[in-house]
Amino acid sequence: MPKTKVNPKDPASIPKFVTPLQKPPVVKPKPNPNYPTNSYFEITMKEAFHRFHRDFPLTKVWGYDGIYPGPTIEARKDKKIYVKYLNKLPKKHFLPIDRTLHGVGDSPEVRSVVHVHGANVFWESDGHPEAWYTQNYEYTGPKFKRKVHEYTNHQPAATLWYHDHTMAMTRLNVYAGLTGFYIIRDALEDRLNLPKGDYEYPLLLQDKSFNEDGSLFYPDRPPEDAPFPIPAPFIPTIVPFFNGDVMVVNGKAWPYLEVEPRKYRFRILNGANSSTYNIQLENGEPFYLIGTDGGFLTAPVKVTSIQLMPAERVDVIVDFSSFKGQKIKLINTLFDEDEPKRDIMEFRVTRPLKGKDTSEIPTKLAESMDLHEHHAHVIRKLPLSVGEDQYGRIMMMLDNKMYHDPCSEKPSLDSVEIWEFINATPIAHPMHIHLVQFKILDRRPFDLELYQNSNGEILEFIGDPEPPLDYERGWKDTVSAPSGMVTRVIMHWKEHTGNYIWHCHLLEHEDHDMMRPIRVIDDAHPVVQHD
């Protein structure tokens, strides 16, 4: 039979599991007399051409060091590193820019700044959205402070990631390819005898759409088949969400990975613009969850499915030892079996075992360091609401404020706070708080209609508090805040002061003002208050 022509625009025409998965390379330090040996790195942001699939033509992307995903940065706990991200991107963007968004206006078309997501870091190195810069620093944003980012890595071993964080451009720059892993290792991890080396893989999950010529497609207007009318007063205009129709793992469309019949460690990141993934092995075998956003759990948790909203990460062990010769798909159970995006990738247990698997699934991981409610100095009630911008477009808002409204979240140094996300919108939002790792306390349903009709004045609960799910019990920096629920998290503000950010990590929402400033202040005696 003649071979069916592959059309990148048509997911049904794309053969699955014919392209091998690739592991991003680890970036190497560069000699620099101004910094300690092996502590200085340079990573160049530039345009390149990438092959998403065996049968695709090359596709224009933007990548760190010209690759997608970018090279993995590996660091050791408490060992400082310094990274200079050089902007060598073109002066014209290849994706549609909405110039009406806050901070765009007549700014240079291509700007960038890098945020290490989950890092405990000085604010000047945090990748503040207004700290952007252009080629050769010709133009810089109002919060730009330094060319070389300093990372203390004063935090436990964890799977972090780095990505573009430019004001009102994050959705486009991340979609173009500006993302990579940042992994911190420590002595505890060294002692745990986990799968490592060839048996450890970071997995970046994203979804993309393509044009027939293989170029990346990103919409310049809302979809015509949206479940509710969305005004598009001009073109290009921002869209309220983006869900691609092709699953991509580490830059490859529906890839496969050949594995040995033994244990593997996977660091899984949802790096999508808007999509949620409910991941599961097709044969129902468990994941042994050993870590979340901020590092190791106290003990492994056996789970069969994990829901990840954008920016959430999990660290899992999968034991393939009983499946020699089999093929096992990683699937997204939010889709039906006949939908292409149900499939994510395929594991092929076809490699011969090189030697006895001596790695372990430990019974104990990290020491417990919980925060308790009675430690809290401040409780903040923070509504997530639906509004409209000046053009009549739907705009999701935080605390009923725009990004540029005066800062209202001003935690005191060394204080403990509880934040209560009151989600009065019709969808869930992944809420990300810069600088800190937090613990989820609970979620509790409230009468959404009563709350909306009272203009947010009456909060009446209609159910008991629900504890975090099994795969959410560790340290987190991003939390799913479901519609009609109050999601409570607790955090300790320590070590750093200055200008940080909290926002929804649905990138289209973040870019359309669902982002607010944080100012951590140096106050040795925080006052007990309930905002």
SULDA-V440226 format. One record per pair of residues at least 12 apart in sequence whose C-alpha atoms are under 6 Angstrom apart, sorted by sequence separation. I is the first residue (numbers start at 0). GAP is how many residues later the second one is. D is the distance in whole Angstrom. If there is no record, write none. Layout:
I GAP D
I GAP D
This chain:
28 12 5
47 12 6
48 12 6
114 12 4
129 12 6
130 12 4
288 12 5
330 12 5
384 12 5
502 12 4
47 13 6
113 13 5
129 13 5
130 13 4
287 13 6
330 13 5
383 13 6
446 13 6
501 13 6
46 14 6
112 14 6
163 14 6
287 14 5
329 14 5
383 14 5
445 14 5
501 14 5
46 15 4
162 15 6
220 15 6
286 15 6
329 15 5
445 15 4
500 15 6
45 16 6
162 16 4
219 16 4
220 16 5
286 16 5
328 16 6
382 16 5
444 16 6
445 16 5
500 16 5
45 17 6
161 17 6
219 17 6
221 17 5
285 17 5
286 17 6
328 17 4
381 17 5
444 17 6
499 17 6
500 17 5
44 18 6
47 18 5
161 18 5
220 18 6
285 18 4
327 18 6
444 18 6
499 18 5
44 19 5
90 19 6
112 19 5
160 19 6
161 19 6
327 19 5
498 19 6
43 20 6
44 20 6
45 20 5
111 20 5
160 20 4
292 20 5
326 20 6
498 20 5
43 21 5
110 21 6
111 21 6
123 21 6
160 21 5
291 21 6
326 21 5
443 21 4
497 21 5
42 22 6
110 22 5
159 22 5
291 22 5
442 22 5
443 22 6
497 22 5
110 23 5
159 23 6
290 23 6
325 23 5
441 23 6
442 23 5
496 23 5
124 24 5
158 24 5
290 24 5
324 24 5
441 24 5
496 24 6
124 25 6
279 25 5
289 25 6
323 25 5
324 25 5
441 25 5
157 26 5
278 26 6
289 26 6
441 26 6
156 27 5
278 27 5
288 27 4
156 28 4
277 28 6
287 28 5
156 29 5
277 29 4
286 29 6
287 29 5
120 30 6
276 30 6
286 30 6
276 31 5
286 31 5
241 32 6
242 32 6
275 32 6
240 33 6
275 33 5
18 34 6
131 34 6
18 35 6
208 35 5
128 36 5
207 36 4
208 36 5
438 36 5
447 36 5
128 37 5
129 37 6
206 37 5
208 37 6
437 37 6
128 38 5
207 38 5
271 38 6
378 38 6
381 38 6
382 38 6
383 38 6
436 38 6
437 38 5
445 38 6
206 39 5
270 39 6
376 39 6
377 39 5
378 39 5
379 39 5
380 39 5
381 39 5
382 39 4
383 39 5
384 39 5
385 39 6
436 39 5
444 39 6
445 39 6
206 40 5
269 40 5
270 40 6
375 40 5
376 40 6
378 40 6
381 40 6
382 40 6
383 40 6
384 40 5
436 40 5
444 40 4
39 41 6
41 41 6
43 41 6
44 41 6
206 41 5
269 41 5
375 41 5
443 41 5
38 42 5
39 42 5
40 42 5
41 42 5
42 42 5
43 42 5
44 42 5
45 42 5
46 42 6
117 42 6
205 42 5
269 42 6
443 42 5
38 43 6
39 43 6
41 43 6
44 43 5
45 43 5
116 43 6
442 43 5
26 44 5
44 44 6
116 44 5
204 44 5
268 44 4
432 44 6
442 44 4
25 45 5
26 45 6
115 45 6
116 45 6
203 45 5
267 45 6
431 45 6
24 46 5
25 46 5
26 46 6
115 46 4
203 46 5
267 46 5
431 46 4
441 46 6
23 47 5
25 47 6
87 47 6
114 47 6
202 47 6
266 47 6
281 47 5
430 47 5
440 47 5
86 48 5
114 48 6
266 48 5
280 48 6
429 48 6
430 48 5
440 48 5
113 49 6
265 49 6
280 49 5
429 49 5
439 49 4
113 50 5
114 50 6
265 50 5
279 50 6
429 50 4
438 50 6
112 51 6
113 51 6
264 51 6
279 51 5
428 51 6
438 51 5
112 52 6
264 52 4
278 52 6
428 52 5
437 52 5
112 53 6
263 53 6
278 53 5
427 53 5
437 53 5
111 54 5
263 54 5
277 54 5
427 54 4
262 55 6
276 55 6
277 55 6
427 55 5
262 56 4
277 56 6
426 56 5
261 57 6
262 57 6
425 57 5
261 58 5
424 58 6
260 59 5
261 59 4
260 60 4
422 60 5
423 60 6
422 61 6
422 62 6
260 63 5
83 64 4
199 64 6
201 64 6
202 64 6
298 64 6
421 64 5
82 65 5
198 65 5
199 65 5
200 65 5
201 65 5
202 65 5
203 65 5
204 65 5
205 65 5
298 65 5
420 65 5
82 66 5
199 66 6
204 66 6
205 66 4
298 66 5
420 66 5
81 67 6
297 67 5
419 67 6
433 67 6
81 68 5
297 68 5
419 68 4
433 68 6
194 69 6
296 69 6
297 69 6
418 69 6
432 69 4
80 70 5
194 70 6
295 70 6
297 70 6
418 70 5
431 70 6
79 71 6
417 71 6
431 71 6
79 72 4
417 72 4
430 72 6
416 73 6
430 73 5
77 74 6
416 74 6
429 74 6
77 75 5
415 75 6
429 75 5
76 76 5
77 76 5
415 76 4
76 77 6
414 77 6
414 78 5
413 79 5
412 80 6
413 80 5
412 81 6
260 88 6
255 89 6
257 89 6
258 89 6
259 89 6
253 90 6
254 90 5
255 90 5
256 90 5
257 90 5
258 90 5
253 91 5
255 91 6
257 91 6
259 91 5
258 92 5
259 92 6
259 93 5
246 94 6
246 97 6
71 108 6
73 108 6
75 108 5
409 108 6
411 108 6
412 108 6
67 109 6
69 109 6
71 109 5
72 109 5
73 109 5
74 109 5
75 109 5
76 109 5
408 109 5
409 109 5
410 109 5
411 109 5
412 109 5
68 110 6
69 110 5
71 110 6
73 110 6
75 110 6
402 110 5
406 110 6
409 110 5
411 110 6
412 110 6
68 111 5
401 111 6
411 111 5
402 112 6
402 113 5
61 114 5
62 114 5
411 114 6
60 115 5
61 115 5
62 115 5
60 116 6
397 116 6
396 117 5
395 118 6
95 124 6
157 136 5
157 137 4
97 138 6
156 138 6
97 139 5
95 140 6
377 150 6
376 151 5
377 151 5
378 151 5
379 151 5
377 152 6
58 155 6
58 156 5
56 157 6
230 162 6
194 164 5
193 165 5
192 166 5
193 166 6
311 166 6
192 167 6
296 177 5
293 181 5
291 182 6
293 182 5
67 183 6
292 183 5
51 199 6
52 199 6
51 200 5
52 200 6
8 201 5
51 201 6
7 202 6
8 202 5
8 203 5
7 204 5
6 205 6
7 206 6
273 232 5
272 233 6
20 234 5
272 234 5
19 235 5
20 235 6
18 236 5
19 236 5
20 236 5
16 237 5
19 237 6
15 238 5
16 238 5
16 239 5
240 267 6
239 268 6
119 315 5
118 316 6
170 336 5
170 337 6
167 343 4
121 374 6
122 375 6
122 376 6
